[in-house]
Amino acid sequence: MLTTNETEAFAERLRRSLDGCGVRQSPTLVANEFNLRYWGRSITPHTARNWLLGKAMPTQDKLRVLADWLQVSPDELRFGRSGGAVMAAEASTDPASLSMADREMLSRYLGLDVNDRKTVREVVTALSIAASLKSKG
């Protein structure tokens, strides 16, 4: 059985992840965006509201869809960063080994507003996919 503290902590991480992706914390918006990505039974805005308020937590399959959408690891979304849960990209890049140009780029990125950060992440994702496809072809 989940405790109130666990569901509230999850809700805080969910809200933070939404903010990080530039997504408004609207139950209707969250439900609609979630349902576009989930192949099972759709959720209602009431369910999304309960997630956002810390009154309920999604099942594991729904949590994975949320994490994929919000570009965080499922463990991070469910449990937070405790226990060393780190996404693969974070684990493979030591900030100290970045060049001065890369550190400057990251500094500028962090100075952008949330919507502009989302755009940058989408562009980088598209470039990464294209590079991956090019290297396979």
N, C-alpha and C positions, 0 to 999 in steps of 0.2 A: 504494500500500500504506500502510495506517495504521500509525503508530508506537505503541508502548506508551504514550508520554506523551499522545498524542491521545486514545486510548481511556480512559485514566485520568482525564484532564481532563473528558471527556464524562461519565464515571461520577460525578465530583464534582458537576458541574452538575445531573445527573439527580437525585442524592440531595438536593441543596439545593432543587431544584424540588419534589420530593416533600414535603420537610419544610415548605416554604412553603405547600403546599396542605393540610397536615395528613394526608398519606397515609403510612402506615407503610412502611418500606423492606423489605417482604417480597416476595421473588420471586413467590410464589404470588399475592399480592394484586395486584402490578403486572401480572402476566400476565393475571389475570382481568379487571381493569379495562381493560387495553389491548384485550383480545379483545372486550369489549362495544362498543368504539368503532371497531374495525378491520374492514373488510368483506372483506379478503383472507384468506389462510391464517393461522390463529391461531398464536400463539407458545406455547411451553411455559414453565413456571417456570424451567427450566434456561436458556433464552434470556434471560429477564428477569434471572436471577442473573448471567449473563455481562455484561449491560449495567451492572448495579449494581456489579460488581467491576472494571469496566474491562478486561474480557477481549475484548469485542466491542462493536461499535457498530451501531445499527439502520440499515437502508436509509432512503433519503430519504422514502419514503412512510410508513414506520413512524415516523420522526422527526417528521413533520408531525402525525401522530395524537397522539403523546406531547406535543408542544408545545401542541396545542390543548387536550388534557385538562388539562395542568398550567398553562395560561394564561401561557405564555411564547412568545416568537417562536422559530420553528425555528432561525434563525441564532444566536440567543442560546444555545439549548440545544446546538447542534452546535459552535459556535465560541467561545462566550463573548461578552463585550461589545466585544471589540476590533474596530476597523474602523468604529465608530460604529453598530453594530446597536442600534437603539432601537425599542421598540414605538411604534406610532402615538400611543397615549394619553400616553406619556411625552414624546413630541416636541412635542405640541400644548399642553402645560400647563407654563408656567414657574413653579416653586415660589415665586419671589419675587413673582409676581402674585396669589397666593392671598390671600384675605381672612384676617383674624385667626381668624374662626370656622372656616374650612376648615383652617387650620394646627392649631388646637386639636383638631379632629376627627381629623386625621391622627395627631397625637400620642397621642390616646386609642386610636386603632386600633392603633398600633404597640405599645401597652402590653398588648394582648390576647394570650391564648395562641393557639397555632397553629390549634386547632379553631374558636375564636371568630372568628379572622380569616377562615377559610374561609367561615363562615356569613355574615359581613358581605359578602364578595366575591360570594357567591351572591345575596344580597338586592339588592345594587347592580346586578348583571347582570340580574336579573329586572326591576327598575325601569327600567333602561335599555332593555330590549327592549320593555317596555310603553309607554314614552314614544315610542320609535321607531314602534311600531305606531299609536299614537294620532295622531302627526303625519302619518302616511301616510293615515289614515282620515278 
